[in-house]
């Protein structure tokens, strides 16, 4: 199937299904300068062992390592800006097609781009909290302390350690994830996976719950054989072409 035919077919699938969800991974943010994790030769996990720096165990037992390694990476991610792909997904929601967006990303770029119904299943970099009294802090407050070499950053109230609002290796999934699981199982008749290799569980189990599936990703996934279609092209361009196709057939104010 030629590229233009795939865009037409993907557009048709979206129009044919009223309960349409999107699941995004790191690949949707690479155009914003956020490195992905598993692309051959460029993936972040080829250079860094995530368990060695980004786990709950490291945070609790070696907070200096966590805040000098993993947190430095988080701080860089927090300064990224949305790219065309993020804006096109927000546009899909505004057009009335997209029921909800699930993201594995912690960069918050979908929210910045204007998406409204977003499940950030691995957390985000807008805030952190105290491990003692649970007081919330803006993420910038953690960054400022780390930049001043106050490692680990501590709460102004009880002086316990602060941590970012992200799901680290060893953390439980957020409580809403189990409700989301049920919603996808009962409500999702079509899911579009964008920029995810679908190897991180339990999130990678969500596409199995959708009645139909399509994938936009540069690398093969274990779900390719089940998908209605797989597109391996530039993600932002595909989403732009898809939205243009849908907008040409949709009245929107």
C-alpha positions as CSV (number, residue, x, y, z in Angstrom):
1,X,0.0,0.0,0.0
2,X,1.4,3.4,-1.0
3,X,1.8,6.1,1.6
4,X,-1.1,8.2,0.4
5,X,-3.3,5.1,0.5
6,X,-2.3,4.5,4.1
7,X,-3.2,8.0,5.1
8,X,-6.6,7.6,3.4
9,X,-7.2,4.2,5.1
10,X,-6.1,5.5,8.5
11,X,-8.5,8.5,8.1
12,X,-11.3,6.0,7.2
13,X,-10.6,3.9,10.3
14,X,-10.8,7.0,12.5
15,X,-14.1,8.1,10.9
16,X,-15.5,4.6,11.1
17,X,-14.9,4.2,14.9
18,X,-16.5,6.4,17.4
19,X,-14.5,5.3,20.4
20,X,-11.0,6.2,19.2
21,X,-8.0,6.4,21.5
22,X,-4.3,7.2,21.0
23,X,-1.3,5.7,22.9
24,X,2.0,7.5,22.5
25,X,5.6,6.7,23.4
26,X,9.0,8.4,23.3
27,X,9.0,8.5,19.4
28,X,6.4,11.3,19.3
29,X,8.8,13.6,21.2
30,X,12.1,12.9,19.4
31,X,11.4,15.9,17.1
32,X,11.3,18.0,20.3
33,X,14.9,17.0,21.1
34,X,13.8,14.4,23.7
35,X,15.8,11.2,23.1
36,X,13.9,7.9,22.8
37,X,14.9,4.8,24.6
38,X,15.4,1.9,22.3
39,X,16.2,3.0,18.7
40,X,19.3,1.2,17.5
41,X,22.4,3.4,17.8
42,X,20.6,6.4,19.4
43,X,18.3,4.9,22.1
44,X,19.0,6.3,25.6
45,X,19.0,2.9,27.2
46,X,21.9,1.8,25.0
47,X,24.1,4.3,26.8
48,X,22.6,4.2,30.3
49,X,21.3,1.4,32.4
50,X,18.0,2.8,33.7
51,X,17.9,0.5,36.8
52,X,21.3,1.9,37.8
53,X,20.1,5.5,38.0
54,X,16.3,5.8,37.6
55,X,14.8,3.4,40.1
56,X,13.1,3.9,43.5
57,X,15.9,1.9,45.1
58,X,18.5,4.3,43.8
59,X,16.5,7.3,44.9
60,X,16.1,6.0,48.5
61,X,19.5,4.4,48.9
62,X,21.8,6.7,46.8
63,X,19.9,9.9,46.3
64,X,23.1,11.7,45.2
65,X,23.4,9.3,42.2
66,X,19.8,9.7,41.4
67,X,19.9,13.5,41.4
68,X,23.2,13.8,39.6
69,X,22.3,11.3,36.9
70,X,18.6,10.6,36.3
71,X,17.3,13.9,37.6
72,X,19.7,15.9,35.3
73,X,18.1,14.1,32.4
74,X,14.7,14.9,33.7
75,X,15.6,18.6,34.0
76,X,16.7,18.7,30.3
77,X,13.5,17.0,29.2
78,X,11.4,19.6,31.1
79,X,12.6,22.4,28.9
80,X,11.5,20.8,25.6
81,X,8.7,22.3,23.5
82,X,5.9,20.5,21.7
83,X,6.4,19.6,18.1
84,X,4.0,19.3,15.2
85,X,3.0,15.8,16.2
86,X,1.8,16.9,19.6
87,X,-0.2,19.7,18.1
88,X,-1.8,17.5,15.5
89,X,-2.9,15.0,18.2
90,X,-4.4,17.9,20.1
91,X,-6.1,18.9,16.9
92,X,-7.6,15.4,16.5
93,X,-9.2,15.9,19.8
94,X,-10.6,19.3,18.9
95,X,-12.0,17.9,15.7
96,X,-14.0,15.5,17.8
97,X,-12.5,12.3,16.7
98,X,-10.2,11.5,19.7
99,X,-11.8,10.3,22.9
100,X,-8.6,10.3,24.9
101,X,-4.8,10.1,24.7
102,X,-2.6,7.8,26.8
103,X,1.1,8.6,27.0
104,X,4.1,6.8,28.4
105,X,6.0,10.1,28.2
106,X,6.9,12.2,31.3
107,X,7.7,15.4,29.2
108,X,4.2,16.9,29.5
109,X,4.3,18.0,25.9
110,X,0.8,16.7,25.0
111,X,-0.6,18.9,27.8
112,X,1.5,21.9,26.6
113,X,0.2,21.4,23.0
114,X,-3.4,21.6,24.2
115,X,-4.6,18.0,24.5
116,X,-7.3,18.0,27.2
117,X,-8.1,14.3,28.1
118,X,-4.6,12.9,28.7
119,X,-3.5,10.0,30.9
120,X,0.2,10.5,31.8
121,X,0.6,6.9,33.0
122,X,4.3,7.4,33.9
123,X,3.8,10.7,35.6
124,X,5.1,14.2,34.5
125,X,7.7,16.8,35.2
126,X,5.4,19.6,36.3
127,X,5.7,18.9,40.0
128,X,7.3,16.9,42.8
129,X,6.4,16.2,46.4
130,X,7.9,15.6,49.8
131,X,8.4,12.0,50.9
132,X,7.6,13.0,54.5
133,X,4.6,15.4,54.7
134,X,3.6,15.0,51.0
135,X,3.6,18.7,50.3
136,X,3.6,19.5,46.6
137,X,6.3,21.6,44.9
138,X,6.6,22.9,41.3
139,X,9.3,20.9,39.5
140,X,11.3,24.1,39.1
141,X,11.8,24.1,42.9
142,X,13.5,20.8,42.8
143,X,15.7,21.9,39.8
144,X,16.7,25.1,41.7
145,X,17.9,23.2,44.7
146,X,19.8,20.7,42.6
147,X,21.5,23.5,40.6
148,X,22.5,25.0,44.0
149,X,24.1,21.6,44.9
150,X,21.5,21.0,47.6
151,X,21.4,17.3,46.9
152,X,19.0,15.8,47.6
153,X,16.5,18.6,47.6
154,X,14.5,18.8,50.8
155,X,11.1,20.1,52.0
156,X,10.9,23.5,53.5
157,X,8.4,22.3,56.0
158,X,9.7,19.0,57.4
159,X,13.1,18.7,55.6
160,X,12.4,15.3,54.2
161,X,13.6,14.5,50.7
162,X,11.7,15.7,47.6
163,X,11.1,13.5,44.5
164,X,9.6,14.3,41.1
165,X,6.1,13.2,40.2
166,X,7.2,10.5,37.8
167,X,6.8,6.7,38.0
168,X,10.3,5.3,38.5
169,X,11.4,1.7,38.0
170,X,10.0,-0.1,41.1
171,X,7.1,2.4,41.6
172,X,3.5,1.1,41.4
173,X,1.4,2.4,38.6
174,X,-0.9,5.3,39.5
175,X,-4.3,4.4,40.8
176,X,-6.1,5.7,37.8
177,X,-4.2,3.2,35.5
178,X,-6.5,0.4,36.6
179,X,-9.6,2.4,35.8
180,X,-8.0,3.3,32.4
181,X,-7.4,-0.4,31.8
182,X,-11.1,-1.1,32.3
183,X,-12.1,1.9,30.1
184,X,-10.0,0.7,27.2
185,X,-11.3,-2.9,27.5
186,X,-14.9,-1.8,27.5
187,X,-14.9,1.3,25.4
188,X,-12.0,1.4,22.9
189,X,-13.0,0.2,19.4
190,X,-9.9,1.6,17.7
191,X,-6.5,2.5,19.1
192,X,-3.6,4.3,17.2
193,X,-0.2,3.7,18.7
194,X,2.3,6.5,17.9
195,X,6.0,6.3,18.6
196,X,6.0,3.3,21.0
197,X,7.9,0.1,20.7
198,X,5.3,-1.5,23.0
199,X,7.8,-3.3,25.2
200,X,7.2,-1.6,28.6
201,X,4.5,-3.3,30.6
202,X,1.8,-2.9,31.9
203,X,1.2,-0.1,29.4
204,X,2.2,-2.3,26.5
205,X,-0.8,-4.5,27.3
206,X,-3.3,-1.8,26.5
207,X,-3.4,-2.3,22.7
208,X,-4.4,-5.9,23.3
209,X,-7.6,-4.6,24.9
210,X,-8.6,-2.5,21.9
211,X,-10.8,-4.0,19.3
212,X,-8.8,-2.7,16.4
213,X,-5.3,-1.3,16.2
214,X,-3.0,0.8,13.9
215,X,0.7,1.7,14.5
216,X,2.9,4.6,13.5
217,X,6.4,3.7,14.6
218,X,9.9,3.6,13.1
219,X,10.8,0.2,14.6
220,X,8.9,-3.1,14.4
221,X,6.7,-4.0,17.4
222,X,5.2,-7.3,18.6
223,X,1.8,-6.0,17.7
224,X,2.5,-5.3,14.0
225,X,0.9,-8.6,12.9
226,X,-2.3,-7.7,14.7
227,X,-2.5,-4.1,13.4
228,X,-4.9,-3.0,10.6
229,X,-1.9,-1.1,9.3
230,X,1.6,-0.1,10.2
231,X,3.2,3.2,9.0
232,X,7.0,3.6,9.3
233,X,7.4,7.2,8.3
234,X,8.2,10.5,10.1
235,X,5.7,10.7,12.9
236,X,5.0,14.5,12.7
237,X,4.5,14.3,8.9
238,X,2.1,11.4,9.1
239,X,0.0,13.1,11.8
240,X,0.0,16.3,9.8
241,X,-1.1,14.6,6.7
242,X,-3.7,12.6,8.6
243,X,-5.2,15.7,10.2
244,X,-5.2,17.6,6.9
245,X,-7.1,14.7,5.4
246,X,-9.7,14.7,8.2
247,X,-10.0,18.5,8.2
248,X,-10.8,18.5,4.5
249,X,-13.8,16.3,5.3
250,X,-14.9,17.8,8.6
251,X,-16.6,21.1,9.5
252,X,-14.8,22.7,12.4
253,X,-15.0,26.2,13.8
